Amino acid sequence: TAPVGAIFMEDSFDTPASGWPVQDATTWSAQYADGRYRLTLNGQSSAGVSVPVPATDYRLSVDVILGEQGDAGVIMLFREPATFYQIAVRRDGTYALQRLEGDQVTNIEDWTASAALRQGAGVANRLRIERTGPSIRLFANDQLLTEFTPPAEPLTNRYGFTITSPTEQGEAQFDNLLGERISGP
């Protein structure tokens, strides 16, 4: 097993060779562009991509940059067929902790203002997830936003990016991904 502090995921999104999905559909796309990973909506309300996390207890961080439309965030913990948790941010400096099950969105923590979040389009917010055992801690720009423990259910460690928009239009970019193991095997 990798030692504590070992980096298991690091990506500057300079090249598609790093392995994140590339998709160019009529209503959404996922692509590498200008040294970042970009999700775009053009006719559907949400899209997301995720990859397995090869650690049980971990710290994952990424810069999230919102465009002029859409909310975006980070996916964590997954259960088949299409259930996951996410921390999402908006340009107005608010965040929500949500559980998505198919098309149903349940706010675990409703949209909440935080001084930790930078406001505006084109502004980077560094989101961090720390999982230790069943406990999850969520940070923005190195400040704790919230903590939660999901209900006991068979969840797999996955991590990814998401975008949502009620207008079915939007764009978000992701950059400087870092994943580290934070405890033993």
Secondary structure by P-SEA (a helix, b strand, c coil): ccccccccccccccccccccccccccccbbbbcccbbbbbbccccccbbbbbbccccbbbbbbbbbccbbbbbbbccccccccbbbbbbcccbbbbbbccccccccccccccccccccccccbbbbbbbbbcccbbbbbccccccccccccccccccccccccccccccbbbbbcbbbbbbcccc
